[in-house]
Structure formats: structure tokens, C-alpha cells
Amino acid sequence: MGHSVSTSAIWGANSFSPNPAFTRRCADVVESAVCEHHLTPMLQLKDVVTVFDGLCAESYVTMLRLAEIQGRHCAGLMVPMMEGAETVSDALKVLLTFNCLHAQPIYWTPSVRGDHVSFAIWVDRPAGVTVMQSERMAAMGMLQFCAGFSDLLGDIFKPTVLRFKPSQVGADWPSQFMGIPIDGNATETEVLIPRASLLLPNPLKKSDVHNAPQVEAELKRYREQSKTDLLRNETCSWIKTNLATGECDLAHMAERMNCDKRTLQRQFKRELSCRFSDLVDDVRAEVCLPLLESAIFPMQVIAEQLGYATSGNFSRFFQRRFNCTPRDWMRALGEGDAQVAALFDRRTADPLSRVR
């Protein structure tokens, strides 16, 4: 449970088929779809990422081309509700509310960044899916976010910039996507949207669209059935987005969830058998290695992204977590050290397994 994705994620992929083997693979993946919640056919994330592996075998640019032709088609069961949205904000709320029925392992976290709102993406990676495949899925999700809302809302949807981590994009990516500038050397994967645009009316609104009762009922059932997974993943997604702000603590998390700190800590202990601080350290472990691997960020920058004031604090965390310093890890990785490769494989197998 928790790792299914709508078939709409690979809508149109066959039109970019590089060879007959890829076409057959797409057909096999689609054949494996099941209607687990009786709303839309769903695929396992591990099968979806193999489709993108094939598409990106020669160039990551294929992902941009696919997302652009997908438009609203990649939004699946959320399309009717987004079409009936009164404003940009209402359309974005549909994504935040119903995405768990559309792409279970993908989490979107909004946050205010001055005169912009950031929408960051996080993928709950299952066993059998590598870090690179997961990051590629996150990049594709971000492209689909922009293409889908551009199609549904028209010209009023104008993000300021798309930001990707270096490990997610290839050197052949263009400097923009559908007119949106791309920053390929970012520490976070996010899209920035002007706050002033959120209340703009949807010029493409369809007046005869209403939320289907079965979708609302299924959302209630899924959230009840998956409440433990959702608590863990929604918390980890929020932590990832807020690590660098200096406000990633239990008090701010409790405020977000409209409860007091002690109640929330008891909930983590009861349902996840861990403390909030344990989740913070798990997310730090998930975040730091790709930033190190990119080899473009100074240690101090990485430390700040993990919520540490100094690189020394980051180094001590890394030593405690991985039994070596960040510089030793980078040096050994560059030399092809087998022990470091084994460590990386263990870490990437399931970094949050302790709290599952």
C-alpha cells in the first residue's frame, strides 16, 4: 500500500518510443494496472520508473517533451475538480487534497517564500526503486505539475522558476520549460508561484463540474486506512521542506497540525514508534547524500540545507549516521571504494525503514 500511481502518469509515453522493446515494456506495464480504489487504473511506482528509464536512456529532454504533450491528461481523476476550480488557489488545493488517490508515493508541500509560494515535491521511495529513479520521478512530477496546470488554467498560471537538484537533471536540459526558467543547480526541487496570482479567477472554469461523491468517499476511506503511512510521509515531506528555514521543530509541526507538542509527540510514539527528532535525522540522511554526490555545493551550504549552523555540526551528524566524515565519503566515492558503495546501497534501499 502507498506506492501506486495512476496510469495517467505515463499517458502518451509510447509516442516517444525509442525502440520496439520499449513499446512492449509500456504495454506490459499498462497491462499490470489494477483499479484498487475503483476510480482509476493504478500502477506500482517500481513499474512506472522503468518506463522513464527507457525514455531517458539517451536524453532527459524526452521527459520535458512528454510532460508538455500530456498537459491536463497527467492529472487523471483530479481533472474534473480542477476544471471546476474558481481560482488558481482552488485548483492547487485539489492537488493537495486528492493527490493521495492519484499518486500515493508523491507528496506536495507548499510554503511561503516572500512574495512567492513554493510547491516542493517528495517521493516516498519503495524498496526496488533507486535514488536516481526516485529523483527522476520527482523531476517528472514537477514537469507534469507545470504542464497540467498551464493546460487547465491558461495564461494566468505563470510560475517564476522551476528549480531542480543537479542530480535530477542532465547537462542537456534546456534553460526553460514552457516559458518557465529552469534553475538546474538548486538545493531543492520546487516550483515558485507568485502569491499575487493565487486569487486570480480561472478563465477556463467549467461551471457544470462538481466533486464526485465517490471520490470524496474514497478519500475518506483511504486516509483512514492509511493514516499511519500518511502521518509519517506527510511529516517527512514537511520536514524536508522546512529543514533549511530554522523552523523545523516539534512546536512548528504541532502548530501546523493544530495540536500541542505533547499530543503530537505521543502520536508519533504510539503510531510510528519514534520521536519527531528521529524523523528529522532520517530526512537529513535522505537529503544529504545526493547534495554531496552532485559535488557542486560547499559543505556549509549542505549543512544549512539540513538545518545546521556550521559544517562542523553537519560533519558530526554524518559521522554518527554513516561512520565516516562527508569528505572521507566523497573521497572514497571518487576512488570507487567498495565499502562506500555498499554503504550507499544500504542507505538507498530504504532510509526510513526504521519508522515504517
Secondary structure, 3 states (H helix, E strand, C coil): CCCEEEHHHHCCHHHHCCCHHHHHHHHHHHHCCECCCCCCCEEEHHHHHHHHHHHCCCCCHHHHHHHHHHHHHHHHHHHHHHHCCCEHHHHHHHHHHHHHHHECCEEEEEEEECCEEEEEEEECCCCCCCHHHHHHHHHHHHHHHHHHHHHHHHHHCCCCEEECCHHHCCCCCCCEECCEEEECCCCCCEEEEEHHHCCCECCCCCCCCCCCHHHHHHHHHHHHHCHHHHHHHHHHHHHHHHHHHCCCCHHHHHHHCCCCHHHHHHHHHHHHCCCHHHHHHHHHHHHHHHHHHHCCCCHHHHHHHCCCCCHHHHHHHHHHHHCCCHHHHHHHHHCCCHHHHHHHHHHHHCCCHHHC
